[in-house]
Amino acid sequence: MQQVSVWEKESFYAHKNVIIAGSGFVGLWSAYYLKKNHPKLSIAIVDRGIIPTGASTRNAGFACFGSVTELIADTLKSGEEQMLDIVEMRYKGLKRIRKIFKDKEIGYEDFGGYELVTGSQDFDLNILRSNIDYLNRKLKKIVKKEKSFYINDDKISEFGFAGIQHLIENKLEGQLHSGKLCQALLKLVVSMGVTVLNSIEIKNYERINGSIELHTNQHFNLSTDQLIICTNAFAKQLLPELDVEPARGQVLVTSEIPDLKWKGTFHYDEGYYYFRNLGNRVLLGGARNAAFEDEHTYELATSSHIQDTLENFLKEKILPATLFTIEHRWSGIMGVGKEKMPIVKKISDGVFCAVRMGGMGVALAPVIGEQIAELITT
Ligand SMILES: Cc1cc2nc3c(=O)[nH]c(=O)nc-3n(C[C@H](O)[C@H](O)[C@H](O)COP(=O)(O)OP(=O)(O)OC[C@H]3O[C@@H](n4cnc5c(N)ncnc54)[C@H](O)[C@@H]3O)c2cc1C
């Protein structure tokens, strides 16, 4: 069996004040706020992937805070207060990302966002208008704008979509490059003195003589005073009692489309479908509601059923009469539960968690990272 050298034991694998499990956006933002508030803390982020391998590097890169039909569905399910609390966290998170990183560094583009409403959804225009008015009224104190959402049907033919009845525009939404944001965050926390360790899976943990021992899949254990679990969809491995379930999201990206008529981020069907331009290519994801049971999985694979559903949607509604090929397909795993509110709490003495980011964790992560950092005792 391979041994650990004294150099390794006294540097990379040395006892830390805080170890963060998971180097997705939540783990990285948690490290950022902890180090910012307490520069002397020794901190390591440990991830089982060669790079972060959950949702943060495998998503769609929407910098968004929710579409009309999704926010109305959330209000009906969990109440107005929770819907507004989550929107506020997302909106603050997006502002913070842009305060800390230059747009160019993270591929941020201000193209705005839209929601598509199709005839088959059978929406009454008056109800749609009153839902938009209601949301604009409620969101005003968060976004400091009169109108977050408005109907802009003139753009439907300009964009070349087919079978779309209404288009709701939201100029406050943007898009970014998730890989670049992840790399920029990693660079930032390393520059602040955080140790990043990859390819180490934390199998379980136990408290021994006032410190927390982390058992790993490697030939060594790690130890820390405090542990923050930011493993999102995979949280049940370490915390089986939590209400966090895996929800796979599948994505595809087309070839370059030279005369692509639109730019922006688009939502459809309460957020179950989402697409955006990626330069002149189209990234489309979702359709999880076409096979909920199959997508309740940790497996980072794609399925022909969902991919075909996405391709049909692309051909029929988004790019009718346009020639394209599919160049990339992948999936990522979201952490969801009965409630959309993330779980940010103390689990036991010295053990904390910040998990269940759902489908909009890019925006939520900075605020969640700050919240969990405030729970840590120093
Ligand atoms: C297809 C798809 C599209 C999405 N689109 C968007 C979008 O456009 N906009 C948006 O805001 N959000 C989107 N999301 C959601 C968003 O990506 C997530 O909410 C967010 O990335 C969650 O970040 P996280 O750090 O909590 O989790 P993750 O990024 O999943 O990170 C968890 C990390 O924990 C590590 N890990 C797990 N178990 C262990 C262990 N035992 N030991 C060590 N490490 C471990 C994993 O390797 C992983 O790197 C999308 C998600 C998916 C899947």
The ligand as a MOL file (V3000), in Angstrom:
LIG
                    3D

  0  0  0     0  0            999 V3000
M  V30 BEGIN CTAB
M  V30 COUNTS 53 58 0 0 0
M  V30 BEGIN ATOM
M  V30 1 C -28.2950 20.3590 -17.1690 0
M  V30 2 C -28.3380 21.4390 -16.1230 0
M  V30 3 C -28.6280 22.7450 -16.5000 0
M  V30 4 C -28.6400 23.7610 -15.5390 0
M  V30 5 N -28.7670 25.0560 -15.9650 0
M  V30 6 C -28.6420 26.0490 -15.0710 0
M  V30 7 C -28.6420 27.3810 -15.4920 0
M  V30 8 O -28.7020 27.6560 -16.6930 0
M  V30 9 N -28.5660 28.3710 -14.5690 0
M  V30 10 C -28.4880 28.0780 -13.2320 0
M  V30 11 O -28.4950 28.9930 -12.4100 0
M  V30 12 N -28.4200 26.8070 -12.8060 0
M  V30 13 C -28.4880 25.7860 -13.6810 0
M  V30 14 N -28.4160 24.5070 -13.2600 0
M  V30 15 C -28.2870 24.2510 -11.8200 0
M  V30 16 C -26.8980 24.6090 -11.3040 0
M  V30 17 O -25.9140 24.1350 -12.2030 0
M  V30 18 C -26.7150 23.9860 -9.9180 0
M  V30 19 O -27.7710 24.3900 -9.0800 0
M  V30 20 C -25.3830 24.4000 -9.2770 0
M  V30 21 O -24.3310 24.2150 -10.1550 0
M  V30 22 C -25.1860 23.5930 -8.0100 0
M  V30 23 O -23.9000 23.8740 -7.5140 0
M  V30 24 P -23.3460 23.0490 -6.2740 0
M  V30 25 O -22.0010 23.5490 -5.9810 0
M  V30 26 O -24.3620 23.0340 -5.1790 0
M  V30 27 O -23.3200 21.5360 -6.7790 0
M  V30 28 P -22.4060 20.7840 -7.8640 0
M  V30 29 O -21.9340 21.6820 -8.9200 0
M  V30 30 O -23.1900 19.5820 -8.2630 0
M  V30 31 O -21.1410 20.3550 -7.0230 0
M  V30 32 C -21.1220 19.2730 -6.1470 0
M  V30 33 C -19.7050 18.7230 -6.1580 0
M  V30 34 O -19.5850 17.7610 -5.1040 0
M  V30 35 C -18.6680 16.7540 -5.5480 0
M  V30 36 N -18.9150 15.5800 -4.7020 0
M  V30 37 C -20.0590 14.8620 -4.6010 0
M  V30 38 N -19.9390 13.9170 -3.6610 0
M  V30 39 C -18.6830 14.0290 -3.1480 0
M  V30 40 C -17.9460 13.3250 -2.1360 0
M  V30 41 N -18.5030 12.3310 -1.4420 0
M  V30 42 N -16.6790 13.6990 -1.8700 0
M  V30 43 C -16.0940 14.7300 -2.5630 0
M  V30 44 N -16.7430 15.4260 -3.5300 0
M  V30 45 C -18.0130 15.0790 -3.8140 0
M  V30 46 C -19.0250 16.5600 -7.0280 0
M  V30 47 O -17.9560 16.0010 -7.7430 0
M  V30 48 C -19.3570 18.0050 -7.4610 0
M  V30 49 O -18.2390 18.6360 -8.0620 0
M  V30 50 C -28.4160 23.4570 -14.1660 0
M  V30 51 C -28.1300 22.1470 -13.7900 0
M  V30 52 C -28.0900 21.1330 -14.7530 0
M  V30 53 C -27.7680 19.7330 -14.3280 0
M  V30 END ATOM
M  V30 BEGIN BOND
M  V30 1 1 1 2
M  V30 2 1 2 3
M  V30 3 2 2 52
M  V30 4 2 3 4
M  V30 5 1 4 5
M  V30 6 1 4 50
M  V30 7 2 5 6
M  V30 8 1 6 7
M  V30 9 1 6 13
M  V30 10 2 7 8
M  V30 11 1 7 9
M  V30 12 1 9 10
M  V30 13 2 10 11
M  V30 14 1 10 12
M  V30 15 2 12 13
M  V30 16 1 13 14
M  V30 17 1 14 15
M  V30 18 1 14 50
M  V30 19 1 15 16
M  V30 20 1 16 17
M  V30 21 1 16 18
M  V30 22 1 18 19
M  V30 23 1 18 20
M  V30 24 1 20 21
M  V30 25 1 20 22
M  V30 26 1 22 23
M  V30 27 1 23 24
M  V30 28 2 24 25
M  V30 29 1 24 26
M  V30 30 1 24 27
M  V30 31 1 27 28
M  V30 32 2 28 29
M  V30 33 1 28 30
M  V30 34 1 28 31
M  V30 35 1 31 32
M  V30 36 1 32 33
M  V30 37 1 33 34
M  V30 38 1 33 48
M  V30 39 1 34 35
M  V30 40 1 35 36
M  V30 41 1 35 46
M  V30 42 1 36 37
M  V30 43 1 36 45
M  V30 44 2 37 38
M  V30 45 1 38 39
M  V30 46 1 39 40
M  V30 47 2 39 45
M  V30 48 1 40 41
M  V30 49 2 40 42
M  V30 50 1 42 43
M  V30 51 2 43 44
M  V30 52 1 44 45
M  V30 53 1 46 47
M  V30 54 1 46 48
M  V30 55 1 48 49
M  V30 56 2 50 51
M  V30 57 1 51 52
M  V30 58 1 52 53
M  V30 END BOND
M  V30 END CTAB
M  END
